[in-house]
Amino acid sequence: MAITDIFSRKRAALLTQNIDALLNNIDEALLVFKGGVKDYLYGEDAGFAENLAKMAKIETDAGARIREIESTLYSRGYLIRSRGDIMRLLERLDHILSIISVDLVQFEIEAPNVPKDLRREFVKLSELASLAVESCIPGTKAYFTEPHNVAETTAQVYFYDKEAVKLSQSIKRTVFHQMDNLKLSEKFHLRYFALHIEDLANAAVKVAEQLSVMAIKRAL
C-alpha cells in the first residue's frame, strides 16, 4: 500500500516532501554533532563554535518543518487512520534532534575534562550513536513508499544501539576502575556525557519500534 492509498495525491506529495526535508535536517544535524564533538575533544574552539551555530539553525529549520507537517495532518476534513501514528513518529524524530542539540550545547556549557586516553572512545561513541539514527532514515522513508521494507531497513538500528551501549559501558568502566588520578566528580561528569551520547542511540530504537508498529498496521 503506497502513501497515496491513505492520503490524497496532492497531500501525499506535500507530506513526503516535508518529511524528506525533516530527515535531511536530521542527517545534517548528525554531521554537525559528530564534527562538534570531535572539535571539542581536540581543542578546535573555532570549529566547535561554528558547529554550535549550525546546530541552532538546523534546529530552527526542523521545528518549522515539523509545524508544516502537523498543519498538513490536521487540515480541515483531513481525518486519516494513520495520523496519530505519524504524529508519534514526529515526536520521536523531534526528540532525536533535541538530544543532538542539547548534548552539543552541554559540552560548551559544562566543558568536561576528557582525558586524552578517552578522546577516541568518545568520538567513536558519537559515531555509533549517529549511525543508529542514520539507520532510521531509510526506514522512515520506506514507510511512506514501501512499508514492507521497514523491518529490513531498521534492523541496523538495533545493531548500532547495542554497539553504542557496549562502548559506553566500556568507557564508564575505564573511568571508574582504571583512572585513579581523576576526582570522583570528574568521573561522574564523564559518565554523564557517555550516558547522554548513548541516549541518542536509544532514541533511534524508539523510532525503529514506532516504524515497526506503523508498518504492521499498514499491512493489515
Summary of the structure (lengths in Angstrom):
residues: 220
radius of gyration: 19.1
end to end distance: 10.1
largest distance: 64.7
contacts: 719
relative contact order: 0.14
helix: 87%
strand: 0%
